[in-house]
């Protein structure tokens, strides 16, 4: 929608007067009358008509965009119906592959997590609570596994989030 205002060629002048009215100040203002030429009036009318035509065009464009969005939603729903039957088996295969990768890298990841967390705890000094110190090795272990090249390149983000962090498919080696 256009934010342009209809321009009046002759800017009206305003007179202001301030005066006390009890405990408040009263502002009196008066706009002086202006005269608009026929040419200026016709230009204003033409500008308003042009703005209205532009708004109608924008309305048509919005309607077309709405139609396209609905068509895209319908197509996405159809596509999802086609591929959804494969989700369960894909999740199953990804979990199996994640478990395989974890079994291949767990010892190295555990050693690195212990070393890195010991170093961080030493550097942090007293700024870490005992509870933070206790969970740090496990959190680093999860991070090391999640950022491992094999895991990052071959396991989807959803499986990593769910089965590595939210509901891990492995035991905590630091218990």
N, C-alpha and C positions, 0 to 999 in steps of 0.2 A: 504494500500500500504506500502510496506517495506521501512523503512527509512535507512536501512543498506546500506552502500556503498561497492562496490567491494574493498576488501582489497588487497593492493599490499604489498607483504611480505617485500620487501626492500624499506624503506622510502628514497625517493630521498633527497639529500641535496641541499640547495639553498644558493647561494652566493649573498650578497647584497653589493652594493656600493652606497654611497651618495656623491653628489657633487653639487656645485652651478651651476645654469644655469640662468644667469641674476639675476632676483629678486626672483627666485624660486629655490627650492631644487629638484634636479633630483635624483630619485631612480632607479638604474639599478640593475636588478636581473637576475640571470641565474640559471636554474635548471640543475644540472649535470645529465648526462645520467645514467640510471641504467640498470642492466641486470637481467632478470627474468628467473628463471630456468623452464624447461618444467613441472616439478612437480607443481610449484607455478601457472603457467599459467593454467594448467588443473584444479587445485583446484579453481581458480577464475572462470573459465568457468562453473564448476559444481555448484558453489555458485550462479552464475547468473541464471542458469537454474532452480535451486531450488527456487530462489526468484520469477521467472516468473511463476512457477507452483503454488506457494503460492498465487500470485496475481490472477491467473485464478480461483483458489478455492474461493478467496474472492469475485470475480466478480459473480460467480455462487451463492454464499451465498446472495449477495445483490439482485440479480434477484429474488431469492426465497422469500426474505423478502418483496420486492416490490409486488410480486404476493400475498403474504399473507395479506399485508396491503390493497390492492385493494379488496380482498375477504372480509376482515373485514369491509371495508367501505360499500360494497354492502349489507352485512348482516345487518349492522346498519341502512342503509336506508330502507331496507325491514321491519325491526323491528319497526322503527319510523312510517312507513306507517300504520302498524297494530295498534299502540297505540295512534297515533295522534288524532283520532276521539274522544278520551276520555278527551282531554286536556281542552276544554272549560267548560265542566260540572265540572271537578275537580277544576278548578280555581274558578268557581262559588261557589262550596261547601266549599272550603277553605276560601273564602272571608266571607261567612256566618258564618263559625265557628270562624274566627278572630273577626268579629263584636260581636259575642256572648261573647267571652272571654273578649273583651274590655269592654263590658257592665258590666261584672262581676267584673272587677278589676279597673275600671277607677277612682272611688272615692279614693281608697287606693293609686293608682299610682299617682294621682294628689296631694294628701297630702304629700306623700313621695318626689315627685319632688319639691314641694314648700320648704319643710324642707331641702332637700339636696342642692338645688340651693342657698337658703339663706345662708346656712353654707359655701358653696364654694365662694359665692360672698363676704362674710365677710372675709374669709381667703385670698382671692385674693386682697382685698383692692382696690387700684387705678390701678392695672395692667389690669383690665377689662374695656372695653369701655361700654358706656351706651347701645349700640346696643347688645353687647354680654350679658350683664346682663338681657336685655329684653327677649332674645331668650333662655337663659339657662334653665329656668324651662320647657319650651316646649320640648327642646332637651332631657332633663332628663326624662320627661314623656314618650317620644317615646322609649327611652332606657329601662326604667323600664317595659314597656309593652312588648317590643321585647325580653327581657330576662326573662320574667315571665315563670315559669316552664311549664304551660299549653301551652302557645304560642310556646315556643321554641321546645317542644316535639311533638306538633301536627300540626304545621303549617309549610309548606315548606319555605325554604329560599327565593325563588323568590317572594312569596306572602308577606312575611315580608318586604323584601326590597322595593317592589313596593307599597304595600298598607298600610304600616306603616310609611315609610320614604319618598319615592319619591312622591306618590300621596295618602296621608292618607285617610282612609275611616271613619275618625272621625273628629270632630271639635276641634280646639285648645282651651282648657279650660282657657288659660292664656291671651286671647285677651282683 
